[in-house]
Amino acid sequence: MRLRRLLPALGLFVLPACTPVDVGFGDAQRWDMAQQTANPEPAPPAEGAPMEGGNGVKGDSAVGNYEKGTVKQPTPLSGGGATTQGPQ
């Protein structure tokens, strides 16, 4: 009687040992990490070089609007019945 209860529990530990080891296990995760790391040690920009995608006039205007509290609020989106608007 005791052996009947022990065999199913023992099977739970022995059965996974029968599966083959996948040599590519974790490759997808390593690939994703490599794709997200464009350049782990980027060279500093040259002195006076413009920042890629940067615009000083627009940036200064955005900071000024933020400091004055006149930032334009984005329009809320609808997502199929669920609201996507943040906390008020």
C-alpha positions in Angstrom: 0.0 0.0 0.0 2.8 2.4 0.9 4.6 1.6 -2.4 1.5 2.6 -4.4 1.7 6.0 -2.9 5.4 6.4 -3.4 5.6 5.3 -7.1 3.6 8.3 -8.5 5.7 10.8 -6.5 8.9 9.1 -7.5 7.7 9.2 -11.2 7.5 13.0 -10.9 11.2 13.2 -10.2 12.4 10.5 -12.6 10.3 11.4 -15.6 12.1 14.7 -16.4 15.4 12.9 -16.6 14.2 11.1 -19.7 13.9 14.3 -21.8 16.8 15.3 -24.0 18.8 18.4 -23.1 18.2 21.2 -25.6 21.6 22.6 -26.6 20.0 25.8 -27.8 18.2 26.5 -24.5 18.5 30.2 -23.8 19.6 31.3 -27.3 16.5 33.4 -27.8 17.2 35.4 -24.6 20.9 35.9 -25.5 19.9 37.0 -29.0 17.5 39.5 -27.6 20.1 40.9 -25.3 22.6 41.2 -28.1 20.0 43.0 -30.3 19.2 45.5 -27.5 22.9 46.3 -26.8 23.8 48.4 -29.9 27.1 49.5 -28.6 28.1 48.8 -25.0 31.0 51.2 -25.1 30.0 54.2 -27.3 32.6 56.8 -28.1 31.8 60.3 -26.7 30.6 62.8 -29.3 33.1 65.3 -30.7 33.2 68.6 -29.0 30.4 70.9 -30.5 28.8 68.0 -32.5 25.0 68.2 -32.5 23.2 65.5 -30.6 21.6 63.0 -32.9 17.8 63.7 -33.0 18.3 66.8 -30.8 17.1 70.3 -31.5 18.1 73.0 -29.0 15.3 75.4 -29.9 12.6 72.9 -29.5 14.2 71.5 -26.3 14.4 75.0 -24.8 10.8 75.7 -25.7 9.7 72.4 -24.1 11.5 73.1 -20.9 10.1 76.6 -20.8 6.5 75.3 -21.3 7.1 72.7 -18.6 8.3 75.3 -16.1 5.4 77.6 -16.8 2.9 74.7 -16.6 1.6 75.2 -20.1 2.4 71.8 -21.4 -0.2 70.5 -23.9 -2.0 67.5 -22.5 -2.2 64.5 -24.9 -5.6 63.4 -26.0 -6.8 60.2 -24.3 -7.0 57.1 -26.5 -9.7 54.5 -26.4 -8.7 50.8 -26.3 -11.8 48.7 -27.1 -13.8 49.6 -24.0 -10.9 49.9 -21.6 -9.6 53.4 -20.8 -6.0 54.1 -21.4 -5.9 57.4 -19.7 -3.6 57.7 -16.8 -4.5 58.8 -13.3 -6.0 62.2 -13.0 
